[in-house]
């Protein structure tokens, strides 16, 4: 099979996600890359061309493609159990994964509810928060609060707390939108302010909103430390510390959406650890299965769980899907957690993050680069250009230089798998610099 054959078949039969399909047609078409195989950091097409996966295939891949240890765990699981209904039945991988995730929160979040993807996890957390308040006789607490620029998924329920215009506006008539409060994005610093000052200013706005509306608010949902889809907006942990205290004061649940920023991306296994706080709900997905299989989990507290524990079925949590707690996905997640433990990945990532930061540092001197920033294994910079075609040109130029990087608007970001070496960090950044030069050349 050659690239051109699979490309034509895909364009005819597959409707690709978040894609204007017409952009893949015509003389100036965006490239659609048919991938034959993956190995470590690299993706290979059918003609032997290679691409360094600088975005972890939409932020999911932690330990490289075709990882031998995860592969072995899945082969073993295939020989025993692929899936069983989780209503009225249970199995070893889902129990072990629940216990290990709870232990990572020091068992403050001791109950795990399973789904398939990040948007589903968001919806579960929202429904669970509302329903728990209703079960406690507080049915007036039925609205939600989110940050400006927040992203929590694209299903109708998740769009209610997503504040990214391209996703939100198209389906606005279907959505019961949440209220928004200012983002603590450190790029919003005024003269003389630092990131902590911005966080405190945003927290003051949150306090004012909660003081006025808390009686109707079930939960505040945040992406801890990094708002990814709105351009890798990074903020100080001070905001989470203050938000936790405000949620306690006004009896509002705190939902930490760690779908993208969890599993070691921020420098700690969970990003909220850096503020030394605990949420009422924790949403985990993407990297938890190592990039292998769809899986998401919502962890919550004994207090929330107790609100549903009753003789009446209608007071139980009413949510399900057919593949809940899939044994193969859970086994992939267990193998992923094994790698974290056996290889001391969090400590190793600190060294890797420093190497990535060193490679990126010279870009700060580029005349059109703004706000070069990094937290853990996520780095980004903004490009000062009014060219609406910048992101498409950069993407194409990067592919031409053997790297997969997909800017978010004018924000170029790096989120590579944790198996990247110092030399590969330099390769990735060098090729990104070349792509930047090419993309800015009108």
N, C-alpha and C positions, 0 to 999 in steps of 0.2 A: 504493500500500500504506500502511496506517496501523499505528500501534503495536499496537493491540489485535489485529489480524489476525495479525501475525508472532508476537506474544506467545503467543497460544493455540496456534499451530502448533508453536512451540518447546517449550512445556510438554508437549505431546502426544508429540513425536518425539525431543527431545534430552534426554539424561541429562547434566546439567551437573556439572562437576568440583568436588570438595570441597564438595558442596552437599547439604543435607537438602531434597529436592525438595518435601516437604510444606510447608516454610516459604514457598514461592511460591504456596500455595493458600489460599483462605479470605479472610475479611474483613480480617484483620490481616496479609496476605501481604507478605513482603519484595518490593520492586519488582524486576522482571526487565526490563531496559531494552533494547528493540530498537534497534540502532544502524544507521543508514542510511549514514553516511559519517564520515570523520575528516579533519581539516585542522589541521596544527600541533598545538597543545596540546589542541584541542577535538574532542569526539565529539558528533555530532548524531543525534537520533532522527528518526523519520519524521514527527513532528508539529512539527519545527523546534526542539525543546528542545535545549539544549547543556549539556555537562558538561566541565569542565576536568579533564584526566587527571592527577591528582596522584600516581598510583602507577605511571605509565608502563605501564599495562595488564599488571599483574603483573610489573613491573620490567624489561620487555624493550625498551620504546621509548626510544631515545636522542635522536633528532633530529626528533621530531614525526611525526604521522600523514600519510601521502601525501607524504613528503618528495620534492621534485622530483629531487634528484640520485640518490637510491636508485632511484626510479621509472625514471629514464632508463637507469641501468645494467642494470636487470632487463629493460627492453624490448630493449635491445641484445643481452643474453644470450639472450633468447627466440628471436632470429633465427638463432642459431648452434648452440647445444646446450643442451637442458634437463636431460639426465641421461645418464650412461653407467655401466655397472658399473665399480666401482673395483678389482675383483679381476682382475688381468691387463691392465687399461687405466688410463689416466690422462687428465687434461685440464688446460687452462691455469688456470682459476680455483682448483682445489684445490692446484695446485703453488704458485701465487703467494701464496695465503693462508697455506699452510704456511711459506713462506719469510719472509713479513712477520711472522707471529706469532713465529717463532723469533727474528727480529731484535729484536723487542720484549723478549726475555729475554737479549739480548746473545749469542744462540746457545748459551746454557747448556742450554736445552731445545730441542734441534734436531730432534726427531722428533714429528710430529703424527698422531694417530689420530682419525678422524672418526666422529661419531654424530649423533643427532637432537635430544637433549634432555639436561637436566641430570642426571636420575637415571641415564640410560645412561652418561654420562661418569663418574659416581661408580662405577658397576659396573665399567666398563672399568679405571679406576685401581686398584680393589681387586683385580680379577682379574690385572691386569698385575703388580702388586706381588707377590702370592702366587706367580704362575707364574714370575716372574724369580728369586725365592728358590729355588723348587723346581728350576729349571734349573741353579742353582748348587750343588745338593746340600744345600739348607737347607729341606727340605720341612716341618720342624717349625715353621717360621715361617708359620703359617696362620691367625692371628687378628688382630683389628684393635682399635684404640683410638680413641675419639672423646671430644669434650667434652660435659659435661652441657648439655642444651638445644640441642645441635647438630642441624642439619637438612641432609640431603644427598639427599633424594628419597624417593619413595614406592613404588618397585618393591620387590620382596621383598629383593633384594640390597642396595639402598640403604637400606632400613629397618633393616638390621643396624647401621648407623652413624648412624641418626637417633634422637635422644632427645627427641622431642616426643610427649607421651603420646597425644594423640588419634590420631596416625598410627600410633604404635608398638604400642599396646595391642591394637587390634582384630585385628591380624594376628600377634601374638606367637607363636602356635603354629607359624607357618610360617617364623620368622626365627631364624637363628643370631646372636644379639645380640652385639655387640662390648662390651668393657668401657668404662666411662666414667671420666673424671677430671674434677676440678672445673673449672668455667668461670672464666676471668679477668674476667668481667663486672664492669665498674667499679662497678655498683650494689651490689656485695657489699662495698664498702669498710667496714671497721670504724672506730670512732672514731680519728681521727688519721691514717688511711690515705689515700693518693691512688691513682689508677688504676695507677700503676707498682708500688705496694706490693701491690695485689691481683694483678697479673700475676706478680710474683715469688712470692707465696704459692701461686698456682695452679701455677706451674712447679715449685715444691718438691714438691707432691703428684705431679706428673707424673714427676719424678725418682725418687721413692720407688716408684712403680708400675713404671717401666721397670727399675729396679734388680732388682726381684723377678721380673718376667715377660718381660723383653726377649727371651729365647731363643725365645719362641713368638709374638712380635708381628711381623707383616710391616710394618705401617704405622700411623702416626697421621694422622688426617684432621681438618683444621680449616677453618673459614671465617675467613679472615684479617680481623682488626679488628672485624668486625660479624657477630654471629650473628643472621641476619635473621628467620627464621620463629619463633623463640622470643621475639620481642618487641624486635627491634633492640638486642640486647645489645652494647654497644660496649666495647672493651678496648684497653689500651695496647700499642704495638708491641713493648715489652720481652718480652712473652710469646712472640712468634714468634722473637725472637732467642735466647731461652733454649731454646725447644723445638727449634729447629734444632740447637743444640749438643748437646742431650741425644740427639736422634735419631742424630747422628753418633757420639756416644760409644757408644751401645748397638746400633748397626747396625739401625736401624729407618727405613723410608722415611717421608718427610714429604709428605703430599698436601695441597696448598692448593686448596680448593674455592672458586674465584672466580666461580662461576656467577652469583651475584647481585651480588657486591661488585666484580667486575672491570669493565673497560671504562670506567674513569674515575669510577665511583660514589664511591670513597673519597677522591678528591683526587689520586691518581696512577693511571696506567693500570691497573696491577695493585696491589692493596692490600698485598701482601707487600713491595713495594718500600720501603715506609715503615719496615720493619725492616731493610732492606739485607741480606736473606737470599734464598736461592733454594731452591725445593722440588725434590723428586725427581719429582713429578707435579703438573701444573697443569691444573685442570678449568675450561673456559671455555664459556659458553653465553649464554642470555638476550640481552643487549644486543649480542652480537657480530654479529648479522645486522641490527641496527638495529630490531629488533621486527618484521621482515618474515616470516621463514621459520624453521622448526625447524632448529637446527644446534647441535652441541656438538663440542668438540675437547678431547682430552687430550694435553698436551705432556709429553715426558719426556726423560731424559738419554741421552747416548751409552752410559753404563754399563748402564742398563736395557735399551736396545735391543740391546746386544751379547750379553746373556744369552739372547736368542731367535734370534740369527743362527747357523744351523746347517743341516746337510744334512737332518736329520730333521724331517718335517712336524709331528710331535707336539710338537716343541720350539718351534714357531712360536706366535705369539699367536692363539688360537682364538676369534675374536669377529668378528661381521659383522652388517650389516643391509642390506636391499636398496637403500636410498637413501644409503648411505655416501658422503660427499663430494659431495653433490648440487651440480651446477654452478650452478644458480640461487641456492641458499642461499649458496654460497661467493662468488658475484658480489655479492650483497647485502652480505656481510661486507667484501669489498674496497672497496665504495663507502662503507661505514661508516668503515673505516680511512682512506680518502681524506679524508673530512670532518674526522676528528681531525687529520690532518696539515695540510690546507689552512687550517683555521680556528683552529689552535692551541687546540684545545678544552680541554686540561687547564689552560692558563693562564686562558682565558675562564671556566672553571668555578670557579676560585678567586674571581673577582669575583662570580659568581652565588651561590656558596655564602655569601659574606659578606652579600649582599642578603637571601638567605633567612634567615640567622641574625638579621639586624637586624629582619626582619619578625616573627620568632618570639619575640624577646627579651621583649616584654611579657607573654607567656603564662606566664612563670616566676612572675609574681606572683599567678596564679590560685590560690585556696586549695586546689583539689583537683588541681593539676598537680604532678607529681613528676618529677625526673630529666630535665629538658629537656636534650637532648643532640644533638650533630651531628658528623658526620665527612664532609667533602666535601659531596656532593649528597644525602646521606641525613640526615634529622633526625627526631626522635621525642620524645614525652613520655608518661609514664604518668599515668593518671587514678585518683585515690584514690576508689574506689567499690566497694561490695560488690554492686552491681546486676548480676545475670547477663545482663540484656538490654541493657547499655550499648552494646556494639559494634554491635548491630543498630540501635538507635535512632540512634546517631551516624551510621552509614552512610546510613540513610534521611534524616536531617536534612541531611546534607551534599549528597546528591543533590537535595533540595528547594532547595538554595542553589547549584546549578550546579557542584558539585565532586564528583569521584570520589575518595573516601578510604575505605579499608577497614581499620578497626582490627584489630590482632591481640590479641584479648582486650581488656584495658584499655589497650593501647598504641596511641596514635595516631601514625602515621608519615607522612612526606612523602618521596617519591622521584620528583620530576617529571622530564619530559624536559629535555634541556639547552638547549632553545630557549625556555625560559621567560624572561620579562623581569622587571625589578625591579618594575614595576607589577603584573604577573601574580603575582609572589611575594606581594605585599601583598594582592591579591584572594584568593588561595588561603588565606592564613593568616587573613584577616578572616572569610571564610566558614567556615573551620574553627572559629574562635572562636564564631561564631554557632551552629554545629552542636553544639559542646560544651555551650553554655548550654541549648540545646533538649533535648539528650540527658540532661542531668542533672536536668531538670525532670520529676519522677516523674508 
